[in-house]
Amino acid sequence: MKRIAICAPGAPLAREAAERVLRIAENYPALELHFHDQCFASEGHFAGSDAVRLAALLECANDPAFDAVWFAKGGYGSARIAEPFLGALEAAGGRKEYLGYSDTGTLLGALYGRQIGRQTHAPMPTDVLRTDGEAAVARVLDWLAGLPGGVEPALGPEPVAAFNLMTLAMLVGTPLMPDLSGHVVLVEEVAEHLYAVDRLFFHITSQLPDIAGLRLGTVSAVPVNDRAFGCDEEAIARYWSERTGIPYLGRAQIGHDAENRIVPFGLARATQVS
């Protein structure tokens, strides 16, 4: 039996989402999911205060009874607790897999940079509320059960990492930023104007000159600006890749939608490590 702890480092999770995920998990007898009560706490934007979110994250990570920590939802908040989290991790925390995306990429990147545990870009429980979201959740449960069919198909022999574009841009230059030299980096974005996407690519491509290549996931829910930007997100990615000499390798199936695929950080794992 593999036991999965679920907590919310950023925004709170809807109870409906947890209930629906637990129903799907009934089809996976080798998995046991535990939603921490903190997932449903609320204090302003956050799923509880910084102290509450940090305590729940450490409780899940440091408990040797759990095999993995699955982040319940994104929403800003991970950066506020990442450094104290790293400072209080115990040995059990280094033996776990950590799964999530979006804002929780801050934690995945910080853990990856310190070679603590295993990091996986993956859908989160909140995604069950999306159209066809049950498939996204099942993709993660398949992965945790040792079925690799939901892995991003474009992964090659190089080490990889996947991030939300804004999250990656905010990591660059901080103590939480991992060394991505020689990696193929996959990025996606949601709810940003195209001029902001362009600005983010300007920043990350200038700061990551040694990566092996760049893949672009979905850029969704783009707000309508008062004037058209003049090119789409792929043209933006190509422009900054060419300008900085980073190989542009095409598209990837990651993003804030139900098609979001599994991307294990580092060298792709064909099957999940038990």
Buried (B, 14 or more C-beta within 10 A) or exposed (E): EBEBBBBBBBBBBBEEBBEBBBEBBEEBEEBBBBBBEBBBBEEEEBBBBBEBBBBBBBBBBBBEEBBBBBBBBBBBBBBBBBEBBBEBBEEBBBBBBBBBBBBBBBBBBBBBBEEBBBBBBBBBBBBBBBEEBBBBBBBBBBBBBEBBEBBBEBBEEBBBBBBBBBBBBBBBEEEBBBEBEEBBBBBBBBEBBBEBBBEBBBBBBEBBEEBBBBBBBBBBEBEEEEEEBEEEBEEBBBBBBEEBEBEBBEBBBBBBBBBBBBBBBBEBBEEBEE
